[in-house]
């Protein structure tokens, strides 16, 4: 493998890792704070992408930047609705009940999306400043892929700042440790949980909106992404934001290596990565058994 | 770890009440599944089990539109043998298990007299066996694995789509005409299941048969439904192949195309892909001109009896031009209807006997269903994609569309029969 190919492969792996991280960050945030494995997370991702396609479809792709903000905000509002109407009633129920509830949401959103948007695939055009490619030692690399990497880095930094350096972040971490004590000192814990779930939905919607110009946008996006997002969170350690970032990078690199060395078996490499990590560290790279949430692990 | 596992298992344990509730729910589901409308005296039912959700649902949905259009046309002329045709549909979710459940339900509960098959060949293979067991005619018009007319062949199945031998051979033939004796390098990327692997094997084998001197420099097999081709594309680009054969289709092809353009794959290599109506519509002016496209039934190149009327009716009804899947769905119903007309009844055995070896007049022209394997002698269409959109349709079409006749690319009957199960 020459240097040119190596650079492009590494950047490609980072693009894959970046798009996975944006989605997995929301999933792991929700699990860390609320201890809910949200199977509807992929639905939020798909709806984010579909809203992006709808908003840009009607504006002839002129409003990319406002749409990139509006689509995740709309998804966040949907997340708020789900939390208030359904999820806050089942926080203290068995994991099985929670799984069934979020799976029901997944099915409902899947069907609603088919009815609202139909079965057609759609495409989203990136703004002119993000189209085209740059040349790296003679090899092309898409500018939009670099943009995805930048967005993921921005999301990671923003989440770190939020959780480590803001009152809201401290409250979230305290709520995970001891919600009763937090409520006793006057903090509105249910509102806090609603905010966390809304943020998780926002991140998933943002993931969908950001990758929309790279994909066929349509039904099925929810299924395809949720498995990868779960693998990332399991590798990173359920509940760990930094772990999600590491997990995404591991997946991206393993997949790239598999494609280069054993293309026939490449799809199996991400599962191999998961198995290897779980054998060595059963709670994931940055997870700890019994206390796997971001407040402890990051 | 053990303690957390025990805790987890503990939380998953059902209480007696939960078990009773679940049993009640399961019973209610079972009852709901069994309950189905009875067939009215003047009706005859056909079943369509196809993919109506997920990344390839666009193919299933437009195929269903084609079937419904054909049924509407027949019903508007008094139906078939005096009966009104009613279509029952179900989503297979790309799952063979769901597909077979659908087919069993359609045959046993809805009393479907014919089944029209799915998008995925994996689902088709499972359904074909089941339809054979119930002696119900089964029409494959989108899924096209050659195994369905060879190693898993049942006499009840008919395939009116170019199969995974015919399609890549047609493309290889087109390419052989273009490159002549010049040595070329080839890269391939196809979905990692029977259709993808069969297609690429047949394509490479056909290139050899047609005397093309080539070297394979890269082969990639992403999963069906892949949403991120970013790791695969650099491997293709760095292979510097003269031609890149793409076996992806539906949303996967659209995603791959969007991602590959940015990496310069289309500049470096001539891409060959299944760019039909749906892909070209979804990617308006985004497929670089000069790309080689192939399609099973491009509406702009079809001239069969009644095709123009069908295209216009379809456009009026659905507000868009018909995809190949719609055209082939329409053809499949025409084929079944011809079998019923010849048999003068709906009984599966009689319809199968009437169609085996028959030539049926369809909107794609006459189609002969060989008695040896029930494969229709349908053409595959190959061409070079125009650089700009055709103003009539709002998307690119092929500069010139070449129909590769079936007799140039089909397995011979002897070859097909050698692969069929021996009884």
Interface residues (C-beta under 8 A of the other chain):
Chain A: X1 X2 X4 X5 X8 X9 X12 X13 X15 X16 X19 X94 X95 X96 X110 X114 X118 X119 X120 X121 X122 X123 X132 X133 X139 X140 X141 X142 X143 X144 X145 X211 X213 X214 X215 X216 X218 X219 X220 X221 X223 X224 X225 X252 X255 X256 X259 X260 X263 X264 X266 X267 X282 X289 X290
Chain B: X1 X4 X8 X11 X12 X52 X53 X54 X55 X56 X57 X58 X60 X61 X192 X218 X219 X220 X221 X222 X223 X225 X226 X227 X228 X230 X231 X232 X233 X234 X235 X237 X238 X250 X251 X252 X254 X255 X258 X259 X261 X262 X263 X264 X267 X278 X282 X283 X286
